[in-house]
Every structure is written in structure tokens, then in C-alpha cells.
Amino acid sequence: MSVNNETSLVERLAARFGDMLTVKVDRNEVTAEVAARDLSSVALALRDEAGFRFTVFIDACGVDYMGYGKVEWDTDTAQGESFSRGVEAQAVGRFTWEERPRQVEQARRFAVVYHLLSIELNQRIRVRVFCDDEHFPVVASVTSVWPGADWFEREAFDLYGIIFEGHPDLRRILTDYGFVGHPFRKDFPLIGNVEVRYDPEQKRVVYEPVSIEPRVLVPRTIRNDADLDQARAEAADNWREN
């Protein structure tokens, strides 16, 4: 999409919706933020009205902003071993929403992001809607507007626990029916809540509390160190000479 088309789309969104949308352009991509109460009406307008025609539903996903702006490991400086494991005291999974780091302003925890395409006008838009309640996140389902949203909303419900009001069949889609919790939430334990095994006496699979000790996984960051580069270069020269 060209810059002119993006600017035109932003102007049309502002003229049509006014304060109902907060529109931003970043990296040549248009993002419109809409309140949960306005999602259904805005979705219909984006699909049907002449200036938009977003008839193609591309994707929907949940977002958990629990640790937004907080990094667990630091890669600013190199070590002799050429990697860093700079774990900080407060990391995702070790604080609640109420106890989250306050240096980043993020008023609401859960959001749903939709990606839409207008083939007729050759334009795309990203629509974000925040859930008003962190403890019971709810937004309206858009399956009546874009039927293709069906499985995507079920996935966001399964992995994030976001409720899509009006969805025709809101069931888990990736985890087991008896699964406890929502694995993509930032406070979900890395080891999970339960483990399963086959019990030969009962002749069925049984669920039990996890037996693994909790631990925090921090990725090792491999670096290009000047001394290592020099050593590799000398080794390559020696190999050629021999």
C-alpha cells in the first residue's frame, strides 16, 4: 500500500468515525484502536461502506500486556563467554497485573487485534480493541460480520481466556477440553498446572499436579566478539597454509 493510500485511509477513518477510533500510522501500516462497546458497529462499517470495503478477514489474535515494556534479560554488554543471562528481579510470571512495573503506562491488560484486507481498494488495516475488565476479558464476536473469524476467536479464547460475546461455538480449539488455565497468558507457569500419564491399573489417562520444579528460562544471547573473530580468521589462515 502506498503512502498516499495510507494517508487517504486515515483521513477517511477520521471523517467517518471521529472520536470512536484512535488511528496511527507506523511503518506504513494503519492501526485503528476502537473501544469494546463500538466494535460491532465499526466492524460493519469497515466491511460495507464504500470508503473501506474490508471484506476479507485475515487474522485475529489475543495480546497480553502483562509484561509490556519489561525485559528479563539484557544484552547491552558482552562477557568473556560471549553470552549474557542478565536476569532482572521482576520478570514476567513473577508479578501480578496489580504489581506490574509502573514505568510503562498500560491501562488495560488484554486486547484483541484484527487484520483486515480490502481487495477492492487495495488497502489493509489493523484494528485493536482492549478488554475493559482484566479479570473477565470480554469483547463482541465479529463472526456475524466475518465468518472466517470463528476459529481465530476460539484460539484467542483458548490461549488467552478472552470471551467473545455472541460467538456461535466458543470452545477450546488447541488444548484439551479439561485443560486448566490459558497457556499464552504471561502469568501462566512455564511448567503448566497439571501433567498427564497413563495409569495401567485404571486403564486410562489421569491428570496430576506437575512434579517438575518451577524454573525461569532465559535465552543465551550469542555475540560476535572481536577476539573470537580474530581467532577464527587466524585459524582459517593456518588451514589455508597447511
GINOR-V339839 format. One record per residue. N is the residue number from 0. PSI is psi in whole degrees, 0 to 359 (* if undefined). D_FIRST is the distance of its C-alpha to the first C-alpha in Angstrom with 1 decimal. Layout:
n->N psi->PSI d_first->D_FIRST
n->N psi->PSI d_first->D_FIRST
This chain:
n->0 psi->131 d_first->0.0
n->1 psi->163 d_first->3.8
n->2 psi->323 d_first->6.7
n->3 psi->317 d_first->8.3
n->4 psi->321 d_first->6.4
n->5 psi->315 d_first->6.9
n->6 psi->319 d_first->10.3
n->7 psi->319 d_first->11.0
n->8 psi->317 d_first->10.5
n->9 psi->317 d_first->12.7
n->10 psi->319 d_first->15.2
n->11 psi->322 d_first->15.5
n->12 psi->317 d_first->16.1
n->13 psi->319 d_first->18.7
n->14 psi->324 d_first->20.3
n->15 psi->318 d_first->20.7
n->16 psi->340 d_first->21.7
n->17 psi->234 d_first->23.1
n->18 psi->354 d_first->24.9
n->19 psi->336 d_first->24.1
n->20 psi->145 d_first->20.8
n->21 psi->115 d_first->20.2
n->22 psi->134 d_first->16.5
n->23 psi->151 d_first->15.2
n->24 psi->120 d_first->12.2
n->25 psi->126 d_first->12.9
n->26 psi->41 d_first->11.2
n->27 psi->22 d_first->7.9
n->28 psi->136 d_first->8.5
n->29 psi->125 d_first->10.1
n->30 psi->129 d_first->13.7
n->31 psi->123 d_first->16.2
n->32 psi->129 d_first->19.8
n->33 psi->145 d_first->22.3
n->34 psi->151 d_first->26.0
n->35 psi->324 d_first->27.6
n->36 psi->339 d_first->29.6
n->37 psi->359 d_first->26.6
n->38 psi->314 d_first->24.5
n->39 psi->314 d_first->25.9
n->40 psi->322 d_first->25.4
n->41 psi->320 d_first->21.9
n->42 psi->316 d_first->21.0
n->43 psi->317 d_first->22.6
n->44 psi->319 d_first->20.8
n->45 psi->328 d_first->17.3
n->46 psi->318 d_first->18.3
n->47 psi->331 d_first->20.3
n->48 psi->151 d_first->19.5
n->49 psi->328 d_first->17.9
n->50 psi->356 d_first->15.2
n->51 psi->294 d_first->13.8
n->52 psi->43 d_first->15.0
n->53 psi->79 d_first->14.1
n->54 psi->346 d_first->16.7
n->55 psi->120 d_first->15.8
n->56 psi->121 d_first->17.1
n->57 psi->312 d_first->15.9
n->58 psi->155 d_first->18.1
n->59 psi->143 d_first->20.5
n->60 psi->155 d_first->22.5
n->61 psi->159 d_first->25.2
n->62 psi->135 d_first->25.5
n->63 psi->116 d_first->28.8
n->64 psi->23 d_first->28.8
n->65 psi->309 d_first->32.5
n->66 psi->27 d_first->32.3
n->67 psi->126 d_first->29.1
n->68 psi->2 d_first->29.5
n->69 psi->124 d_first->32.7
n->70 psi->143 d_first->33.0
n->71 psi->337 d_first->36.0
n->72 psi->151 d_first->36.3
n->73 psi->136 d_first->36.0
n->74 psi->27 d_first->35.1
n->75 psi->328 d_first->35.8
n->76 psi->149 d_first->39.0
n->77 psi->156 d_first->40.4
n->78 psi->170 d_first->43.7
n->79 psi->329 d_first->46.2
n->80 psi->357 d_first->45.2
n->81 psi->25 d_first->41.6
n->82 psi->163 d_first->40.1
n->83 psi->145 d_first->40.0
n->84 psi->53 d_first->40.6
n->85 psi->72 d_first->40.4
n->86 psi->131 d_first->40.9
n->87 psi->166 d_first->41.0
n->88 psi->314 d_first->43.3
n->89 psi->112 d_first->40.8
n->90 psi->163 d_first->38.3
n->91 psi->134 d_first->36.3
n->92 psi->350 d_first->38.9
n->93 psi->15 d_first->41.7
n->94 psi->156 d_first->41.0
n->95 psi->173 d_first->40.3
n->96 psi->321 d_first->37.7
n->97 psi->333 d_first->40.4
n->98 psi->8 d_first->41.3
n->99 psi->157 d_first->37.8
n->100 psi->133 d_first->37.3
n->101 psi->358 d_first->37.1
n->102 psi->348 d_first->35.4
n->103 psi->125 d_first->31.9
n->104 psi->115 d_first->31.4
n->105 psi->101 d_first->30.0
n->106 psi->328 d_first->31.7
n->107 psi->148 d_first->30.9
n->108 psi->312 d_first->31.0
n->109 psi->144 d_first->29.0
n->110 psi->160 d_first->25.6
n->111 psi->136 d_first->23.5
n->112 psi->129 d_first->19.7
n->113 psi->141 d_first->17.8
n->114 psi->126 d_first->14.3
n->115 psi->154 d_first->13.2
n->116 psi->135 d_first->10.9
n->117 psi->106 d_first->11.0
n->118 psi->321 d_first->11.4
n->119 psi->319 d_first->12.7
n->120 psi->2 d_first->9.9
n->121 psi->57 d_first->7.0
n->122 psi->155 d_first->6.1
n->123 psi->158 d_first->7.7
n->124 psi->148 d_first->10.5
n->125 psi->122 d_first->13.3
n->126 psi->127 d_first->16.6
n->127 psi->134 d_first->19.7
n->128 psi->128 d_first->23.3
n->129 psi->145 d_first->26.4
n->130 psi->136 d_first->29.7
n->131 psi->329 d_first->32.4
n->132 psi->123 d_first->35.2
n->133 psi->327 d_first->35.3
n->134 psi->333 d_first->38.4
n->135 psi->77 d_first->37.2
n->136 psi->123 d_first->33.3
n->137 psi->136 d_first->32.4
n->138 psi->163 d_first->29.3
n->139 psi->143 d_first->29.0
n->140 psi->145 d_first->28.0
n->141 psi->17 d_first->25.0
n->142 psi->333 d_first->26.5
n->143 psi->340 d_first->27.6
n->144 psi->311 d_first->24.1
n->145 psi->99 d_first->22.4
n->146 psi->335 d_first->25.3
n->147 psi->350 d_first->23.3
n->148 psi->351 d_first->23.6
n->149 psi->296 d_first->27.3
n->150 psi->329 d_first->27.7
n->151 psi->319 d_first->25.0
n->152 psi->323 d_first->27.0
n->153 psi->322 d_first->30.2
n->154 psi->315 d_first->28.9
n->155 psi->324 d_first->28.1
n->156 psi->314 d_first->31.6
n->157 psi->311 d_first->33.3
n->158 psi->333 d_first->31.9
n->159 psi->347 d_first->31.5
n->160 psi->20 d_first->33.9
n->161 psi->129 d_first->31.5
n->162 psi->130 d_first->33.0
n->163 psi->100 d_first->30.8
n->164 psi->127 d_first->33.0
n->165 psi->359 d_first->33.2
n->166 psi->137 d_first->32.1
n->167 psi->341 d_first->34.3
n->168 psi->67 d_first->35.3
n->169 psi->89 d_first->34.5
n->170 psi->163 d_first->36.2
n->171 psi->150 d_first->35.7
n->172 psi->339 d_first->33.7
n->173 psi->320 d_first->34.0
n->174 psi->171 d_first->37.1
n->175 psi->156 d_first->40.6
n->176 psi->327 d_first->41.8
n->177 psi->11 d_first->44.3
n->178 psi->140 d_first->42.0
n->179 psi->124 d_first->42.6
n->180 psi->186 d_first->39.8
n->181 psi->108 d_first->36.0
n->182 psi->341 d_first->35.2
n->183 psi->0 d_first->31.8
n->184 psi->141 d_first->33.3
n->185 psi->347 d_first->33.9
n->186 psi->8 d_first->37.6
n->187 psi->131 d_first->38.2
n->188 psi->141 d_first->40.8
n->189 psi->332 d_first->39.8
n->190 psi->355 d_first->43.0
n->191 psi->185 d_first->42.3
n->192 psi->325 d_first->44.9
n->193 psi->160 d_first->46.8
n->194 psi->158 d_first->47.6
n->195 psi->152 d_first->48.8
n->196 psi->159 d_first->51.6
n->197 psi->125 d_first->53.7
n->198 psi->111 d_first->57.1
n->199 psi->332 d_first->59.7
n->200 psi->316 d_first->62.3
n->201 psi->345 d_first->60.1
n->202 psi->44 d_first->58.3
n->203 psi->168 d_first->54.9
n->204 psi->134 d_first->52.0
n->205 psi->150 d_first->52.8
n->206 psi->135 d_first->50.6
n->207 psi->158 d_first->52.0
n->208 psi->148 d_first->50.9
n->209 psi->144 d_first->49.2
n->210 psi->2 d_first->51.7
n->211 psi->139 d_first->49.4
n->212 psi->137 d_first->49.7
n->213 psi->142 d_first->46.7
n->214 psi->159 d_first->44.9
n->215 psi->126 d_first->41.8
n->216 psi->125 d_first->39.7
n->217 psi->124 d_first->38.2
n->218 psi->144 d_first->36.3
n->219 psi->132 d_first->37.8
n->220 psi->111 d_first->35.5
n->221 psi->135 d_first->36.4
n->222 psi->159 d_first->36.5
n->223 psi->102 d_first->36.9
n->224 psi->141 d_first->40.3
n->225 psi->319 d_first->41.7
n->226 psi->320 d_first->45.1
n->227 psi->320 d_first->43.7
n->228 psi->319 d_first->41.7
n->229 psi->318 d_first->44.9
n->230 psi->319 d_first->46.9
n->231 psi->318 d_first->44.5
n->232 psi->318 d_first->44.7
n->233 psi->321 d_first->48.5
n->234 psi->322 d_first->48.8
n->235 psi->321 d_first->46.7
n->236 psi->318 d_first->49.0
n->237 psi->323 d_first->52.1
n->238 psi->319 d_first->50.8
n->239 psi->319 d_first->50.4
n->240 psi->327 d_first->53.8
n->241 psi->* d_first->55.5
